[in-house]
Amino acid sequence: MLAMLMHSTAKEVFQAAANALATLSEQNVNIRKILLAKGIHINALDIMKKHSDSPEVAESACKMLNRVFEGSFPHLDIVIAVASEVLKAMRKHEKVPSVQLEALRVILPFMIPGAMKELQNGSSGTVGDADLMLTLKVIKNQCLLEGTHTLVLDALNRFIGNPGIQKCGLKILSSVVECSGALQMLSQQGAADTVLHTLQMYPDDQEIQCLGLSLLGSLITRKSLCIASMHVLATVLVSTLRRFKEVVEIQIHFQSLCCKCFAKIANNDDLKNVMLEKACAEYNSIMAECLLLLGADVNKNTKTSSLIYQVCEKGSNPKLVELLLSSGAREQDVRSALTVSIKKGDSQIISLLLRKLSLDVANSSICLGGFCMGRIEPSWLSPLFPNKLTPIRKQTNAGSALARMVLRYQMKSFSEDRSRSSSDVTFSEDVLDKSDDWIFMPEPLVDSVFRLSDDIDSEGSEGSFLMKKKSNSIAVTDLYKDTTLQTYSPTLPRHSNSLGPGSDHEPLVKQRRRLLSSDESHKGISKFQSYLKRSDSLSSLVSEKDYIKSLDLSSNELENIDAISQNCCLTGHLEHLEKLELHQNALRSIPEQLCETLKCLTYLDLHSNRFASFPTYLLKMNYIANLDISRNDIGPSLALDPHTKCPTLKQLNLSYNQLSCIPKFLADIAENLEQLMLEGNKISGICSPICLKELKVLNISKNSISSLAVNFLKECTKLELFSARMNLLGKYSRSC
């Protein structure tokens, strides 16, 4: 040290002395303390000024400063003075790689929080966290003002073949980007392209890849990359993932980078819709779920047909179909998708579509009328009943987790923009850091890239509120008003199944509208907890009072329903039915086994089929009250077993058949019958009294009746309505 001071004009003496002191300081902490106490750093700075044209002096001085400051926590004034002089040396000797490297090594510890922490812990003084953060902020801002970022970028570009310069430079830039306005300046100076170039040059260097990906995560969303740069980025990312597929840190940086890029793309509604169509075409259910939650339009017109039709036409992807249904696919599109699915015979998808179109839990009914399906399979029908309402699959929570990550970035980006544009709105850095904490998110997420299957069972799937206001949703601005959302990632409700009208379990699109219309939609997590509770498993619906009570299979061109009666999985559901509609089909019979299963049935409609004979076992059903078998081909007679008793039957409609007479023994079998419809048959006369004491309505219109028995209505003391119009009755006949 004495030689250095006495021969300060001799560059060679200073260079040798500085190198010797650097070596001693590296080996002994006490020597570092002594040298700093004697002001060696001040002396070094003075000599650097005297020999500012000498790259050897600059290099030796920087090397010594780097060693003597190791493990110490210098005062802010000292740090600024050292950094300022070192930056001057970098400018002066911009083409000397050794000077650039040693200079960067001096600056780096002053700008990295972890390094400063270590310096603080190793020093005798105590500095609070708040003071430390303030010191770091001042240092970074000062370096930014003096153009550190420009010098670093120049060094990275000029000395691309020097890995030491690349590592130090990337670390310094990663620290500088936290300063206000730094990202914009770096982007304008081509920092993204510089980092991409570095990543290309060092594909096998794990540290450089981590540093580069992390920095790109900040830079990429501030710059619109040209097509060529996008190709380079994609190539670099794929290459890095393949090389370091087991390195968690790199995977996390990639995850963050992808999410931030995706968040920027997701601001464009047209791009979201294009990506959704692409995701559906590739059966990428995770990405499709994410896009739908972020506001992609499930009903956006495509060049050919609807998204749900396209997915069903390809077949074999019930997960994706369920997502599209839950997101509000139009009924006309679902019907066309059902048609193509029936042709393909894809049972799982058919069940999902039928559930969307027909299931009305609120009214305990399944309405499949008018679908013209041609047949009905038990495998289509069984999942519609309550204890089958739980999803066929576990939700693709990876998609919702990715959407939450995008939302977090958008919240951070929005808050930064508002902070820059308005001094009235302030957000604490603490909150912003938490809202952008990617490592806090679930583990690698997207499809094969993140190696996560659709069947993972993590936090809930969710959120209709992850969309922009333009897409009938709550904007990020509304969500950000609540500090709870800024600091906590809620457990979001899973997709509820898309049920029929009146259901408590609404599709996502209805939840979005309800959330948007609510005056308290942006008051925080408490609002979403209610939706979480409502989205619990639908298996809770299964109780005695919530069984499906009504099933409508009318107008489906069914020729038989034997498969339904023979399926044991349906038996437990069918026995709770109270109403069954099978009218306007092509049935010639109804299985007796089915009638035995329908233990609670009170209403059965079989009109407009092809029955040639009356199934007498219908009258053996325990609770049948209303039986309509009109508009068939039953006749000319209807043979009933007088020993059969059906005391529950109240209404019997045999109109528009081929009957030539009123069925015998009807009064013995259905003694409590109140309405008897025989309109439009071929009855020529009534030869005996109708002994139905509870009868209130009798319609024998549009027959060929020419004579009536004497007092044929004498026993019908409660008759209220009697119609015999359009017959051949010229006058009242007293005998047949």
C-alpha positions in Angstrom: 0.0 0.0 0.0 2.9 2.3 0.9 4.6 1.6 -2.4 1.3 2.4 -4.2 1.1 5.8 -2.6 4.7 6.7 -2.9 4.9 5.8 -6.6 1.4 6.8 -7.6 2.7 8.1 -10.9 4.1 4.8 -11.9 1.4 2.7 -13.5 3.4 -0.5 -13.3 4.0 -0.1 -9.5 0.2 0.5 -8.9 -0.7 -2.4 -11.0 1.6 -4.8 -9.2 0.6 -3.4 -5.7 -3.1 -3.6 -6.5 -2.9 -7.1 -7.7 -0.9 -8.1 -4.6 -3.5 -6.5 -2.3 -6.3 -8.1 -4.2 -4.7 -11.5 -3.7 -4.2 -10.9 0.1 -7.7 -9.5 0.5 -9.2 -12.6 -1.1 -7.4 -14.8 1.4 -7.8 -12.9 4.7 -10.8 -11.0 5.9 -8.8 -9.0 8.5 -6.6 -7.6 5.7 -9.8 -6.3 4.0 -10.9 -4.6 7.1 -7.5 -2.9 7.7 -7.2 -1.7 4.1 -10.7 -0.2 4.2 -10.1 1.4 7.5 -7.0 3.0 6.0 -9.0 4.3 3.0 -7.4 2.1 0.3 -10.6 2.5 -1.8 -10.2 6.3 -1.8 -6.6 5.9 -2.9 -7.5 3.5 -5.6 -10.1 5.9 -7.0 -7.6 8.8 -7.0 -5.0 6.8 -8.9 -7.7 5.7 -11.4 -8.4 9.3 -12.1 -4.7 10.1 -12.6 -4.3 7.2 -15.0 -7.7 7.3 -16.6 -6.2 6.5 -20.0 -4.6 3.2 -18.7 -6.7 0.1 -19.1 -4.2 -1.8 -16.9 -4.7 0.6 -14.0 -8.5 0.5 -14.4 -8.4 -3.3 -14.5 -6.1 -3.7 -11.4 -8.0 -1.0 -9.4 -11.4 -2.7 -10.1 -10.0 -6.1 -9.2 -8.7 -4.8 -5.9 -11.9 -2.9 -5.1 -13.9 -6.0 -5.7 -11.8 -8.0 -3.3 -11.5 -5.4 -0.5 -15.3 -4.7 -0.4 -16.1 -8.4 -0.2 -18.0 -9.1 3.1 -18.3 -5.4 4.0 -21.2 -3.0 3.9 -19.9 0.4 2.7 -21.7 3.6 3.3 -24.0 4.8 0.6 -21.8 7.8 -0.3 -18.8 5.4 -0.8 -20.9 3.1 -3.0 -22.0 5.9 -5.2 -18.5 7.3 -5.5 -17.0 3.9 -6.4 -19.7 3.1 -8.9 -19.4 6.5 -10.5 -15.6 6.1 -11.1 -16.0 2.5 -12.2 -18.6 3.5 -14.8 -16.2 6.2 -16.1 -13.6 3.5 -16.6 -16.0 1.4 -18.5 -16.8 4.2 -20.9 -13.1 5.0 -21.3 -12.1 1.4 -22.0 -15.2 0.1 -23.7 -13.2 -2.2 -26.0 -11.1 -3.8 -23.3 -13.0 -7.0 -22.1 -10.9 -7.4 -18.9 -11.7 -3.9 -17.7 -15.4 -4.4 -18.5 -15.5 -7.7 -16.6 -13.7 -6.4 -13.5 -15.8 -3.2 -13.5 -19.0 -5.2 -13.7 -17.8 -7.3 -10.8 -17.4 -4.2 -8.7 -20.8 -2.8 -9.4 -22.7 -6.1 -9.1 -22.7 -6.7 -5.3 -24.0 -3.1 -4.7 -27.2 -3.8 -6.8 -28.2 -7.4 -5.8 -30.4 -7.6 -2.7 -29.1 -11.1 -1.7 -25.5 -9.9 -1.9 -26.3 -6.8 0.1 -27.9 -9.0 2.7 -24.8 -11.0 3.0 -22.7 -7.9 3.3 -25.0 -6.6 6.0 -24.9 -9.8 7.9 -21.2 -10.0 7.7 -20.7 -6.4 9.0 -20.6 -5.1 12.5 -23.2 -2.5 11.9 -26.9 -3.2 11.8 -29.2 -1.9 9.1 -32.9 -2.5 9.1 -34.7 -4.1 6.1 -36.4 -0.8 5.2 -33.1 1.0 5.3 -31.5 -1.7 3.2 -34.2 -1.6 0.6 -34.0 2.2 0.4 -30.2 2.1 0.0 -30.6 -0.4 -2.8 -33.2 1.7 -4.5 -31.0 4.8 -4.3 -28.0 2.9 -5.7 -30.0 1.4 -8.6 -31.5 4.7 -9.5 -28.2 6.5 -9.4 -26.6 3.8 -11.7 -29.5 4.1 -14.0 -29.1 7.9 -14.2 -25.4 7.5 -15.0 -26.3 5.1 -17.9 -25.2 1.8 -16.4 -27.8 -0.1 -18.4 -26.3 1.4 -21.7 -22.8 0.4 -20.7 -23.9 -3.1 -19.7 -25.8 -3.6 -23.0 -22.8 -2.4 -25.0 -20.6 -4.9 -23.1 -23.0 -7.8 -23.6 -23.2 -7.1 -27.4 -19.5 -6.4 -27.9 -18.2 -9.3 -25.8 -20.7 -12.0 -26.6 -18.0 -14.6 -26.4 -17.1 -13.8 -22.8 -19.4 -15.8 -20.4 -18.2 -13.9 -17.3 -19.3 -10.5 -18.8 -22.6 -12.1 -19.9 -23.4 -13.4 -16.4 -22.5 -10.2 -14.6 -24.3 -8.1 -17.2 -27.5 -10.1 -17.1 -27.5 -9.9 -13.2 -27.1 -6.1 -13.2 -29.8 -5.6 -15.8 -32.1 -7.9 -13.9 -31.6 -5.6 -10.9 -31.9 -2.4 -12.8 -35.3 -3.3 -14.4 -37.0 -2.8 -11.0 -36.3 1.0 -11.3 -39.1 3.2 -12.6 -38.8 3.7 -16.3 -36.0 1.2 -16.7 -38.0 -1.4 -18.7 -39.0 1.2 -21.3 -35.4 2.4 -21.7 -34.0 -1.1 -21.9 -36.7 -2.1 -24.5 -35.9 1.0 -26.6 -32.2 0.1 -26.6 -32.9 -3.5 -27.8 -32.3 -5.3 -24.5 -34.7 -8.2 -25.5 -32.7 -8.9 -28.7 -29.4 -8.8 -26.7 -30.7 -11.3 -24.2 -32.0 -13.6 -26.9 -28.6 -13.5 -28.6 -26.9 -14.4 -25.3 -29.3 -17.3 -24.8 -28.5 -18.5 -28.3 -24.8 -18.4 -27.7 -24.8 -20.3 -24.4 -27.5 -23.0 -24.8 -25.8 -25.3 -22.3 -24.9 -22.8 -19.6 -27.6 -23.3 -16.9 -26.9 -20.0 -15.1 -27.0 -17.9 -18.2 -30.3 -19.6 -19.3 -31.9 -18.9 -15.9 -30.7 -15.3 -15.9 -31.8 -14.7 -19.5 -35.2 -16.2 -19.1 -35.9 -14.3 -16.0 -34.9 -11.0 -17.6 -36.9 -11.8 -20.7 -39.9 -12.2 -18.5 -39.7 -8.5 -17.7 -38.7 -7.3 -21.1 -40.8 -9.2 -23.5 -44.1 -7.6 -22.6 -42.7 -4.1 -23.1 -41.7 -4.7 -26.7 -43.4 -5.9 -29.8 -41.1 -8.5 -31.3 -40.8 -8.8 -35.0 -41.5 -12.2 -36.6 -37.8 -13.1 -36.8 -37.3 -12.4 -33.1 -40.4 -14.4 -32.3 -39.0 -17.4 -34.1 -35.7 -17.0 -32.3 -37.5 -16.8 -29.0 -39.5 -19.9 -29.7 -36.4 -21.8 -30.8 -34.5 -20.7 -27.7 -37.3 -21.7 -25.4 -37.8 -25.1 -26.8 -34.1 -25.8 -26.8 -33.7 -24.7 -23.2 -36.7 -26.8 -22.0 -35.3 -29.9 -23.7 -31.8 -29.4 -22.2 -32.9 -28.5 -18.7 -36.2 -30.4 -18.3 -35.2 -31.4 -14.8 -34.1 -27.9 -13.6 -37.0 -26.5 -11.6 -35.7 -22.9 -11.7 -35.5 -22.8 -15.5 -39.0 -24.4 -15.8 -40.4 -21.7 -13.4 -38.7 -18.9 -15.4 -40.2 -20.4 -18.6 -43.6 -20.6 -17.0 -43.5 -17.0 -16.0 -42.2 -15.9 -19.4 -44.9 -17.8 -21.2 -47.6 -16.5 -18.9 -46.5 -12.9 -19.4 -46.4 -13.2 -23.1 -49.7 -14.9 -23.1 -51.2 -12.2 -20.8 -50.3 -9.6 -23.4 -51.8 -11.6 -26.2 -54.9 -12.2 -24.1 -55.7 -8.5 -24.2 -56.8 -8.9 -27.8 -60.2 -10.5 -28.1 -59.7 -11.6 -31.7 -56.5 -13.3 -30.9 -58.1 -15.1 -27.9 -60.8 -16.4 -30.2 -58.3 -17.6 -32.8 -56.3 -19.3 -30.1 -59.4 -20.9 -28.7 -60.3 -22.3 -32.1 -56.7 -23.6 -32.5 -56.8 -25.2 -29.0 -60.1 -26.9 -29.8 -58.7 -28.2 -33.1 -55.7 -29.7 -31.2 -57.8 -31.0 -28.3 -55.8 -28.8 -25.9 -58.3 -28.7 -23.1 -56.0 -26.9 -20.7 -55.4 -24.0 -23.0 -59.1 -24.0 -24.0 -60.2 -23.7 -20.4 -57.7 -20.9 -19.8 -58.8 -18.9 -22.8 -62.5 -19.4 -21.9 -61.9 -18.1 -18.4 -60.0 -15.1 -19.9 -62.9 -14.2 -22.1 -62.6 -16.0 -25.4 -66.0 -16.3 -27.1 -67.2 -19.9 -27.2 -69.9 -18.8 -29.7 -67.6 -16.8 -32.1 -68.4 -17.6 -35.7 -65.7 -19.7 -37.4 -65.2 -20.2 -41.1 -67.2 -23.4 -41.1 -69.2 -24.4 -38.1 -69.4 -23.7 -34.4 -66.6 -24.8 -32.1 -68.6 -27.3 -30.2 -69.8 -28.9 -33.5 -66.2 -29.1 -34.7 -65.1 -30.8 -31.5 -68.0 -33.3 -31.5 -67.4 -34.0 -35.2 -63.9 -35.2 -34.4 -65.2 -37.0 -31.3 -63.6 -38.7 -28.3 -63.0 -35.6 -26.2 -65.7 -35.2 -23.5 -63.4 -32.9 -21.4 -63.3 -30.3 -24.1 -67.0 -30.6 -24.8 -67.8 -30.1 -21.2 -65.7 -26.9 -21.1 -67.5 -25.5 -24.1 -70.9 -26.3 -22.7 -70.1 -24.8 -19.3 -69.0 -21.6 -21.1 -72.3 -21.0 -22.7 -72.4 -22.7 -26.1 -75.6 -21.7 -27.9 -78.5 -24.2 -27.9 -78.7 -24.4 -31.7 -75.1 -25.2 -31.9 -75.4 -27.9 -29.1 -78.3 -29.4 -31.0 -76.3 -29.7 -34.3 -73.4 -31.1 -32.3 -75.8 -33.7 -30.8 -76.9 -34.8 -34.3 -73.3 -35.5 -35.4 -72.4 -37.1 -32.1 -75.4 -39.5 -32.4 -74.2 -40.5 -35.9 -70.7 -41.2 -34.4 -72.2 -43.0 -31.4 -70.0 -41.2 -28.9 -71.9 -42.0 -25.7 -70.0 -39.8 -23.2 -70.3 -36.7 -25.4 -74.0 -37.5 -26.2 -74.7 -37.6 -22.5 -73.0 -34.2 -21.9 -75.0 -32.6 -24.8 -78.2 -34.1 -23.6 -77.6 -32.9 -20.1 -77.1 -29.4 -21.4 -80.2 -29.5 -23.5 -82.6 -31.5 -21.3 -81.8 -31.6 -17.6 -83.8 -29.4 -15.3 -82.8 -30.2 -11.8 -85.0 -27.4 -10.3 -88.1 -29.1 -11.7 -86.7 -32.7 -11.3 -87.2 -33.4 -15.0 -85.4 -34.6 -18.0 -86.9 -33.4 -21.3 -85.6 -35.1 -24.4 -88.7 -34.5 -26.5 -88.3 -33.5 -30.1 -84.7 -34.4 -30.6 -85.5 -37.0 -33.3 -82.7 -39.2 -32.1 -84.0 -42.5 -33.7 -82.9 -44.5 -30.7 -82.0 -44.0 -27.0 -79.2 -45.8 -25.3 -79.0 -46.4 -21.6 -75.4 -45.1 -21.6 -76.8 -41.7 -22.9 -79.6 -41.6 -20.3 -77.9 -42.8 -17.2 -75.5 -39.9 -16.6 -78.5 -37.4 -16.6 -79.8 -38.6 -13.3 -78.8 -36.9 -10.1 -76.2 -39.3 -8.7 -74.5 -39.1 -12.0 -74.3 -35.4 -12.2 -70.7 -35.2 -10.8 -68.3 -34.5 -13.7 -67.0 -37.4 -15.7 -63.5 -36.1 -15.1 -61.7 -34.1 -12.6 -61.5 -30.5 -13.7 -58.6 -29.3 -15.8 -57.3 -27.1 -13.0 -54.1 -26.4 -14.9 -56.2 -24.2 -17.2 -57.6 -22.2 -14.4 -54.3 -21.9 -12.7 -52.8 -20.5 -15.9 -55.6 -18.1 -16.1 -55.0 -16.9 -12.6 -51.3 -16.4 -13.4 -52.3 -14.3 -16.4 -54.7 -12.3 -14.2 -51.9 -11.6 -11.7 -49.7 -10.3 -14.4 -52.5 -8.1 -15.8 -53.1 -6.7 -12.3 -49.4 -5.9 -11.9 -49.2 -4.3 -15.3 -52.3 -2.3 -14.8 -51.2 -1.0 -11.4 -47.8 0.0 -12.9 -49.6 1.9 -15.7 -51.8 3.7 -13.3 -48.9 4.5 -11.0 -47.1 6.1 -13.9 -50.1 8.0 -15.2 -51.7 9.2 -12.0 -50.1 10.5 -8.8 -53.4 10.1 -7.0 -53.3 6.3 -7.2 -50.6 4.5 -5.3 -49.9 0.9 -4.7 -47.5 -0.5 -2.2 -44.5 -2.4 -3.6 -45.3 -5.1 -1.1 -48.7 -5.7 -2.7 -47.4 -5.6 -6.2 -44.6 -8.1 -5.4 -47.1 -10.5 -3.9 -49.5 -10.2 -6.8 -46.7 -11.0 -9.3 -45.2 -13.9 -7.3 -45.0 -16.6 -9.9 -43.2 -19.1 -7.7 -46.2 -19.0 -5.5 -48.4 -20.5 -8.2 -49.0 -24.3 -8.7 -46.3 -26.3 -10.3 -45.6 -26.5 -14.1 -48.9 -26.1 -15.7 -49.5 -26.3 -19.4 -50.0 -29.7 -21.1 -46.9 -31.7 -22.1 -44.6 -28.6 -21.7 -45.3 -28.5 -18.0 -46.0 -32.3 -17.7 -49.2 -31.9 -15.9 -52.2 -34.2 -16.7 -55.7 -33.0 -17.0 -56.6 -35.1 -14.1 -54.7 -33.2 -11.4 -56.7 -32.3 -8.4 -55.3 -29.0 -7.2 -57.0 -25.7 -6.3 -60.3 -25.1 -7.8 -61.0 -24.4 -11.4 -62.6 -21.3 -12.0 -63.2 -18.0 -12.4 -65.6 -16.3 -14.6 -64.1 -13.1 -13.3 -60.8 -13.6 -15.1 -62.0 -11.8 -18.1 -62.1 -8.3 -19.6 -65.1 -6.0 -19.2 -65.6 -6.1 -23.0 -66.4 -9.8 -22.7 -69.2 -9.4 -20.2 -67.0 -9.8 -17.2 -65.3 -7.8 -14.4 -62.3 -5.9 -15.6 -58.9 -6.2 -14.0 -59.4 -2.6 -12.9 -62.4 -3.6 -10.8 -60.6 -6.5 -9.2 -57.6 -4.5 -8.3 -59.7 -2.2 -6.2 -59.7 -4.9 -3.5 -56.4 -5.4 -1.7 -57.4 -8.8 -0.7 -57.2 -9.9 -4.3 -53.9 -8.2 -4.6 -52.3 -10.3 -1.9 -54.1 -13.6 -2.0 -54.8 -16.1 -4.7 -58.3 -17.4 -3.9 -59.4 -20.9 -4.1 -61.7 -20.5 -7.0 -64.9 -22.5 -7.6 -64.8 -25.3 -10.1 -66.8 -25.4 -13.2 -70.3 -26.4 -12.3 -72.1 -28.5 -14.8 -74.2 -26.7 -17.3 -77.7 -27.6 -16.2 -81.1 -26.7 -17.5 -83.2 -23.6 -16.8 -83.8 -22.8 -13.2 -80.8 -24.7 -11.9 -78.7 -23.4 -9.0 -75.7 -24.6 -10.9 -75.5 -22.1 -13.7 -73.0 -22.3 -16.7 -70.0 -19.9 -16.5 -71.5 -17.4 -18.8 -74.5 -16.8 -16.5 -72.1 -16.5 -13.5 -70.2 -13.9 -15.4 -73.3 -11.8 -16.1 -74.5 -12.1 -12.5 -71.1 -11.0 -11.3 -71.0 -8.1 -13.7 -74.5 -6.9 -12.8 -73.8 -6.9 -9.1 -73.1 -3.5 -7.6 -70.7 -5.3 -5.2 -69.0 -7.3 -7.9 -65.6 -5.8 -7.0 -65.7 -6.0 -3.2 -63.4 -8.9 -2.9 -63.0 -12.5 -2.2 -66.2 -12.7 0.0 -68.3 -12.4 -3.2 -66.6 -15.3 -4.8 -66.9 -17.6 -1.7 -70.6 -17.9 -2.3 -69.9 -19.1 -5.8 -67.4 -21.6 -4.5 -70.0 -23.0 -2.1 -72.6 -23.2 -4.9 -70.2 -25.1 -7.1 -69.8 -28.1 -4.7 -70.3 -31.5 -6.0 -73.8 -32.0 -7.4 -74.0 -35.3 -5.6 -75.5 -33.4 -2.7 -78.7 -33.3 -4.8 -79.2 -36.9 -4.4 -81.9 -37.3 -1.8 -85.3 -38.8 -1.8 -87.0 -35.6 -2.7 -84.6 -34.7 -5.5 -84.8 -37.8 -7.7 -85.8 -37.1 -11.3 -89.6 -37.3 -11.4 -90.3 -36.6 -15.0 -88.8 -38.1 -18.2 -89.8 -36.9 -21.7 -88.7 -39.1 -24.6 -91.4 -38.0 -27.0 -90.9 -37.2 -30.8 -87.7 -39.2 -31.1 -88.7 -41.7 -33.8 -88.2 -44.6 -31.3 -89.2 -48.0 -32.4 -88.5 -49.7 -29.1 -87.2 -49.0 -25.6 -86.3 -52.5 -24.6 -82.7 -51.5 -23.8 -83.9 -49.0 -21.2 -86.0 -51.6 -19.4 -83.1 -54.1 -19.4 -80.4 -51.8 -18.0 -79.8 -52.4 -14.3 -78.1 -49.0 -13.9 -81.3 -47.2 -14.8 -83.6 -49.2 -12.6 -82.9 -47.3 -9.4 -83.7 -44.0 -11.2 -86.7 -45.2 -13.2 -88.5 -46.5 -10.1 -88.8 -42.9 -8.8 -90.4 -41.6 -12.0 -93.9 -40.1 -11.7 -94.3 -39.0 -15.3 -93.2 -40.7 -18.5 -93.9 -39.3 -22.0 -93.3 -41.6 -24.9 -95.8 -40.0 -27.4 -95.1 -39.4 -31.1 -92.7 -42.2 -31.6 -93.0 -45.5 -33.5 -93.5 -47.9 -30.6 -95.5 -51.1 -31.1 -95.2 -52.1 -27.4 -93.9 -51.1 -24.1 -91.9 -53.7 -22.2 -93.7 -55.3 -19.3 -90.4 -55.3 -17.3 -90.3 -51.5 -17.6 -93.8 -51.2 -16.3 -92.8 -53.3 -13.3 -89.9 -51.0 -12.7 -92.0 -47.8 -12.8 -93.2 -48.3 -9.3 -94.2 -44.6 -8.7 -95.5 -43.7 -12.1 -98.7 -41.8 -12.1 -98.7 -40.3 -15.7 -98.0 -42.3 -18.8 -98.4 -40.8 -22.3 -98.2 -43.2 -25.2 -100.3 -41.4 -27.8 -99.4 -41.3 -31.5 -97.5 -44.6 -31.6 -98.2 -47.9 -33.4 -99.8 -50.0 -30.7 -102.1 -52.6 -32.3 -103.2 -54.0 -29.0 -103.7 -52.6 -25.5 -100.9 -53.7 -23.0 -103.1 -54.8 -20.2 -100.2 -54.9 -17.8 -100.3 -51.1 -17.8 -103.3 -51.4 -15.4 -101.1 -53.3 -13.0 -98.9 -50.4 -12.2 -99.4 -49.4 -8.5 -100.0 -45.6 -8.9 -101.0 -45.0 -12.5 -103.6 -42.3 -12.6 -103.4 -40.8 -16.1 -103.0 -43.1 -19.1 -103.1 -41.8 -22.6 -102.8 -44.3 -25.4 -104.8 -42.4 -28.0 -104.0 -42.2 -31.7 -102.8 -45.8 -32.1 -104.2 -48.8 -33.9 -105.8 -50.6 -31.0 -109.0 -52.6 -31.9 -111.5 -53.6 -32.8 -111.9 -54.9 -29.3 -110.0 -54.4 -26.0 -109.9 -57.5 -23.9 -109.4 -56.7 -20.2 -108.9 -59.1 -17.3 -111.7 -58.7 -14.8 -109.5 -59.9 -12.0 -107.1 -57.0 -12.6 -107.7 -54.0 -10.3 -106.5 -50.5 -10.9 -108.1 -48.3 -8.3 -105.7 -45.4 -8.9 -106.6 -44.8 -12.5 -108.5 -41.5 -12.9 -108.0 -40.6 -16.6 -108.0 -43.0 -19.6 -107.7 -41.8 -23.1 -108.4 -44.3 -25.9 -109.3 -41.8 -28.5 -108.5 -42.3 -32.2 -108.0 -46.0 -32.2 -110.0 -48.8 -33.9 -112.3 -49.7 -31.1 -115.8 -50.9 -32.1 -117.2 -51.0 -28.5 -116.6 -49.7 -25.0 -114.1 -52.1 -23.3 -115.8 -54.7 -21.1 -115.1 -55.0 -17.4 -113.7 -51.4 -17.4 -115.9 -50.5 -14.4 -114.7 -53.6 -12.5 -111.0 -52.8 -13.1 -111.0 -49.0 -12.9 -113.8 -48.3 -10.5 -112.5 -44.8 -9.6 -112.1 -43.6 -13.2 -113.1 -39.9 -13.6 -112.4 -39.3 -17.3 -112.9 -41.6 -20.2 -112.0 -40.5 -23.7 -113.3 -42.6 -26.7 -113.4 -40.0 -29.4 -112.6 -40.9 -33.0 -113.1 -44.7 -32.8 -115.5 -47.0 -34.7 -118.0 -47.6 -31.9 -121.5 -48.3 -33.4 -123.5 -48.5 -30.3 -123.6 -48.7 -26.5 -125.6 -51.8 -25.5 -125.1 -51.8 -21.7 -124.9 -49.2 -18.9 -121.6 -47.6 -18.1 -121.2 -48.3 -14.4 -118.5 -45.8 -13.5 -119.8 -44.1 -10.4 -116.9 -41.6 -10.2 -117.0 -40.7 -13.8 -117.1 -36.9 -14.5 -116.1 -36.6 -18.1 -117.2 -38.9 -21.0 -116.4 -38.2 -24.6 -117.7 -40.5 -27.3 -117.6 -38.0 -30.2 -116.7 -38.8 -33.7 -117.8 -42.4 -33.7 -120.5 -44.3 -35.6 -123.0 -44.6 -32.8 -126.5 -45.0 -33.9 -128.1 -46.4 -30.8 -127.7 -46.1 -27.0 -128.8 -48.5 -24.2 -131.6 -47.4 -21.9 -130.3 -45.5 -18.9 -126.7 -46.2 -20.0 -125.6 -43.3 -17.8 -127.8 -44.1 -14.8 -124.9 -45.1 -12.6 -122.7 -42.1 -13.6 -124.2 -39.9 -10.9 -121.2 -37.5 -10.8 -121.0 -36.9 -14.6 -120.3 -33.3 -15.4 -119.4 -33.3 -19.1 -120.8 -35.6 -21.8 -120.0 -35.3 -25.5 -121.5 -37.4 -28.2 -121.3 -35.0 -31.2 -120.6 -36.1 -34.8 -122.2 -39.5 -34.5 -125.2 -41.2 -36.3 -127.8 -40.5 -33.6 -131.1 -39.4 -35.3 -133.1 -39.7 -32.1 -132.6 -41.1 -28.7 -132.8 -44.9 -28.9 -134.1 -46.9 -26.0 -132.5 -50.2 -27.0 -129.7 -51.6 -29.2 
